[in-house]
Amino acid sequence: MPGSTAYTTAATHYWSNVPAEATPACIFKPASADQLSVFLLITRLTQSEFAVKSGGHAAFAGASSTSTGITVSMENFNQVTLSQDRKTAAVGPGNTWESVYDALDPYNLTVIGGRASDVGVGGLMLGGGISFFSSLYGWACDNVVSYQMVTACGTTVTASATQNQDLFYALRGGGNNFGIVTKFNLAVFSLPGGAIWGGTRIYQEQHMPATINAFTQMANNIEKDPSAGSWLTFVNYGGFKVSAAELWHVGQNGSNATIFSNYSAIPSISDDTQNRNLSGYTEKVEAPDPYGFRQYFYTMTVKNDANLTTAAKDIFFEESDLSSVPGSLIVMTMQSITVPQLQQMSKNGGNPLGLSAADGPLTLVLIACRWNNAADDATAYAAGSNTLTRIKDQSMAMGLDVNYVYMNYGAQYQDIVASYGDANKQKLINIAQRYDPTGVFQTLSPGFFKLDRAPVPGTEYFSH
Ligand SMILES: Cc1cc2nc3c(=O)[nH]c(=O)nc-3n(C[C@H](O)[C@H](O)[C@H](O)COP(=O)(O)OP(=O)(O)OC[C@H]3O[C@@H](n4cnc5c(N)ncnc54)[C@H](O)[C@@H]3O)c2cc1C
């Protein structure tokens, strides 16, 4: 309850300070599906609002926090249980990805999950989930064997390829629109010693054409070595512009892999690529994105194309001058949705994201911004919004635009489910009506990406 230390700790433990400002009426920490069931029935009866929180990494108010109801913290659902045949792991949404990897590491096993240590299992899994292993095995959502979920009617259901197949489809990217997931049974993969090679290489501005070429070519050629991956970040440190490539390769000694030859030919000003352990690597990835700031993610998707990435980089540097904003740092990161990732999306009957291997490879454009004060919110959001508006126009002019918007990188102004296409959206609405006939998750838990709207619709900000 408000005033207790437990309340304050739970209410403020969010990656972004924006949701940490919320003042829920109380925080409920269920320990079983039965307790959640009773909670949802009472919630329906009393028409009380609520927000479900896993790792608290969604950056905007209302996503997993509330000032008009009850926050449901899933922290007690923290099991990681390997099946007897060691083919699946039952993982609760109370875990962070680091705790999952740590639990499986002694068995030389892993699952397909997040790349930053403190991100929660719940949100990442329900929006998609891009992993270091995704060109090998697909996105996290495409490697779920079954879900256990409590519905708005208070029943606990299993969704799998053989049970409630419609829900199994919907949960692989449909977000928090169907119920509260209490368990993810995840396919398990071998990772001897947790071994992965990876790190960051930073390059001066004059090498940006070469880094853009390396990023683009790697996405085009990933079929030759799907153990590898990269993302490319642009940042302006007070007039000193750099690009930073995150490079990784499953197993040891990835620096020798031919797929990195374009990157390796570019002189870098710093390079911390090395052999690592998976959970240690996730700590390194989380470190540049610390808690304690107001933050947002804002995103769009385009085709993989060096000319468009170059234009996007120029637009970003023109639109993103936040030098007068205290505590600010804004970066633009390009990440590939590779053809092997897209191919894996059709397994188990497909997911609702509306993506096809024939359209790949694609590039996710992610604007990540942090700053100190609420007084600068409008300036900070405008920088991301203006950047994406112009990149969208540019991509359309070049015939390289893509409708899909990645839920896990979306800002509150974006209508994510609409981007999955009309047919998939309607299918999700029909499925939600079966499991939540009175629309509890559309009306009483309104703060995240709903089936028919953005969390904050109708603003002047980029909303595609
Ligand atoms: C530093 C950082 C690194 C990231 N790295 C990656 C990455 O490598 N790959 C990637 O794909 N994404 C990544 N993301 C994006 C991340 O996947 C999303 O922010 C995701 O929503 C976070 O999940 P969470 O559980 O921590 O967040 P939360 O804020 O707790 O939850 C997000 C949403 O999911 C809902 N939800 C959570 N659990 C449940 C549940 N059990 N049942 C129903 N609804 C639930 C919540 O209600 C909320 O609406 C990263 C984000 C950050 C900030």
The ligand as a MOL file (V3000), in Angstrom:
LIG
                    3D

  0  0  0     0  0            999 V3000
M  V30 BEGIN CTAB
M  V30 COUNTS 53 58 0 0 0
M  V30 BEGIN ATOM
M  V30 1 C 17.6250 -1.3880 -22.4660 0
M  V30 2 C 16.6330 -2.1440 -23.3140 0
M  V30 3 C 17.0540 -3.2360 -24.0580 0
M  V30 4 C 16.1490 -3.9490 -24.8540 0
M  V30 5 N 16.5870 -5.0220 -25.5840 0
M  V30 6 C 15.7110 -5.7010 -26.3720 0
M  V30 7 C 16.1330 -6.8220 -27.1470 0
M  V30 8 O 17.2900 -7.2290 -27.1310 0
M  V30 9 N 15.2140 -7.4380 -27.9310 0
M  V30 10 C 13.9160 -7.0190 -27.9940 0
M  V30 11 O 13.1460 -7.6230 -28.7370 0
M  V30 12 N 13.4840 -5.9830 -27.2490 0
M  V30 13 C 14.3400 -5.3170 -26.4520 0
M  V30 14 N 13.9030 -4.2530 -25.7130 0
M  V30 15 C 12.4900 -3.8660 -25.7760 0
M  V30 16 C 11.6840 -4.6780 -24.7730 0
M  V30 17 O 11.4110 -5.9430 -25.3470 0
M  V30 18 C 10.3520 -3.9730 -24.4320 0
M  V30 19 O 10.6140 -2.7500 -23.8050 0
M  V30 20 C 9.4750 -4.8540 -23.5400 0
M  V30 21 O 8.1610 -4.3440 -23.5250 0
M  V30 22 C 10.0040 -4.8990 -22.1280 0
M  V30 23 O 9.3750 -5.9160 -21.4020 0
M  V30 24 P 9.2710 -5.7960 -19.8140 0
M  V30 25 O 8.5980 -7.0000 -19.3360 0
M  V30 26 O 10.5880 -5.4310 -19.2520 0
M  V30 27 O 8.3600 -4.5000 -19.6920 0
M  V30 28 P 7.0160 -4.1650 -18.9010 0
M  V30 29 O 6.9880 -2.6820 -18.9310 0
M  V30 30 O 6.9430 -4.8190 -17.5860 0
M  V30 31 O 5.8850 -4.7780 -19.8340 0
M  V30 32 C 5.6600 -4.3410 -21.1580 0
M  V30 33 C 4.2020 -4.6400 -21.5430 0
M  V30 34 O 3.9760 -6.0380 -21.5060 0
M  V30 35 C 2.8580 -6.3370 -20.6660 0
M  V30 36 N 3.1240 -7.5760 -19.9420 0
M  V30 37 C 4.2650 -7.8920 -19.2890 0
M  V30 38 N 4.1570 -9.1070 -18.7340 0
M  V30 39 C 2.9240 -9.5610 -19.0340 0
M  V30 40 C 2.2230 -10.7650 -18.7370 0
M  V30 41 N 2.7920 -11.7180 -18.0310 0
M  V30 42 N 0.9590 -10.9150 -19.2040 0
M  V30 43 C 0.3790 -9.9260 -19.9290 0
M  V30 44 N 1.0010 -8.7660 -20.2390 0
M  V30 45 C 2.2560 -8.5860 -19.7920 0
M  V30 46 C 2.7600 -5.1610 -19.7200 0
M  V30 47 O 1.4370 -5.0000 -19.2380 0
M  V30 48 C 3.2120 -4.0050 -20.5760 0
M  V30 49 O 2.1180 -3.4790 -21.2740 0
M  V30 50 C 14.7920 -3.5440 -24.8950 0
M  V30 51 C 14.3670 -2.4580 -24.1370 0
M  V30 52 C 15.2700 -1.7610 -23.3610 0
M  V30 53 C 14.7860 -0.5720 -22.5790 0
M  V30 END ATOM
M  V30 BEGIN BOND
M  V30 1 1 1 2
M  V30 2 1 2 3
M  V30 3 2 2 52
M  V30 4 2 3 4
M  V30 5 1 4 5
M  V30 6 1 4 50
M  V30 7 2 5 6
M  V30 8 1 6 7
M  V30 9 1 6 13
M  V30 10 2 7 8
M  V30 11 1 7 9
M  V30 12 1 9 10
M  V30 13 2 10 11
M  V30 14 1 10 12
M  V30 15 2 12 13
M  V30 16 1 13 14
M  V30 17 1 14 15
M  V30 18 1 14 50
M  V30 19 1 15 16
M  V30 20 1 16 17
M  V30 21 1 16 18
M  V30 22 1 18 19
M  V30 23 1 18 20
M  V30 24 1 20 21
M  V30 25 1 20 22
M  V30 26 1 22 23
M  V30 27 1 23 24
M  V30 28 2 24 25
M  V30 29 1 24 26
M  V30 30 1 24 27
M  V30 31 1 27 28
M  V30 32 2 28 29
M  V30 33 1 28 30
M  V30 34 1 28 31
M  V30 35 1 31 32
M  V30 36 1 32 33
M  V30 37 1 33 34
M  V30 38 1 33 48
M  V30 39 1 34 35
M  V30 40 1 35 36
M  V30 41 1 35 46
M  V30 42 1 36 37
M  V30 43 1 36 45
M  V30 44 2 37 38
M  V30 45 1 38 39
M  V30 46 1 39 40
M  V30 47 2 39 45
M  V30 48 1 40 41
M  V30 49 2 40 42
M  V30 50 1 42 43
M  V30 51 2 43 44
M  V30 52 1 44 45
M  V30 53 1 46 47
M  V30 54 1 46 48
M  V30 55 1 48 49
M  V30 56 2 50 51
M  V30 57 1 51 52
M  V30 58 1 52 53
M  V30 END BOND
M  V30 END CTAB
M  END
